[in-house]
C-alpha cells in the first residue's frame, strides 16, 4: 500500500509540473501574440511561481491583473502598449 501511495504521489507531482510548463508556454505565447510586454516573464510567473497547484492562481496573478491594468489605462484592444 505504501509503494502504491508513493507512486501516486510521484505521478501527481510530475503531472502538476508538466501541466505548469504547458500552461506557462501557452500563456506566454498568448501574451506575445497580443503584444503585451514581457511575455516570457509572465509565462514563467504562471508556470513556475504557482506551478498550477492553485486553481486559477497563475491566471489570476497575471492575466486578470494585466486585463485590469489595460482596461484602467484605456488600452484594451490596442496593440500599442507602453
C-alpha positions in Angstrom: 0.0 0.0 0.0 2.9 2.4 0.8 4.5 1.7 -2.6 1.3 2.4 -4.4 0.8 5.6 -2.4 4.4 6.7 -3.3 3.8 6.0 -7.0 0.5 8.0 -6.8 2.2 11.0 -5.2 5.1 10.9 -7.7 2.6 10.7 -10.6 0.6 13.6 -9.2 3.6 15.9 -8.7 5.1 15.0 -12.1 1.8 15.7 -13.8 1.4 19.0 -12.0 4.9 20.1 -13.2 4.2 19.1 -16.8 0.8 21.0 -16.7 2.6 24.0 -15.2 5.2 24.1 -18.0 2.4 23.7 -20.7 0.4 26.5 -19.0 3.4 28.8 -19.0 4.2 28.2 -22.6 0.7 28.6 -23.8 0.0 31.8 -21.8 3.4 33.3 -22.5 2.7 32.7 -26.2 -0.7 34.2 -25.9 0.8 37.3 -24.3 3.4 37.5 -27.2 0.6 37.2 -29.8 -1.5 40.0 -28.4 1.6 42.2 -28.0 1.9 42.6 -24.2 5.2 43.4 -22.8 7.4 40.8 -21.1 5.5 37.6 -22.3 8.4 35.4 -21.1 8.3 36.8 -17.6 4.6 36.4 -17.3 4.8 32.9 -18.7 7.4 32.0 -16.1 5.2 33.6 -13.4 2.3 31.5 -14.4 4.2 28.3 -14.9 6.7 28.1 -12.1 5.6 30.6 -9.4 2.2 29.0 -9.0 3.1 25.6 -10.5 -0.6 25.2 -11.4 -1.2 23.8 -8.0 -3.5 26.6 -7.0 -6.6 26.5 -9.3 -6.6 29.7 -11.3 -3.6 31.0 -9.3 -1.4 31.8 -12.3 -4.2 33.1 -14.3 -5.4 35.4 -11.6 -2.0 36.8 -10.8 -1.0 37.6 -14.4 -3.9 37.6 -16.9 -6.5 39.3 -14.7 -4.1 41.9 -13.3 -3.0 42.7 -16.9 -6.6 43.0 -18.1 -7.4 45.3 -15.2 -4.4 47.4 -16.0 -5.1 47.6 -19.7 -8.8 48.4 -19.0 -7.9 51.2 -16.5 -5.4 52.8 -18.9 -7.8 52.7 -21.8 -5.6 50.3 -23.9 -8.0 47.4 -24.0 -7.9 46.0 -27.6 -4.9 48.2 -28.5 -1.7 46.7 -29.8 0.3 49.8 -28.9 1.2 49.2 -25.3 3.8 51.3 -23.4 
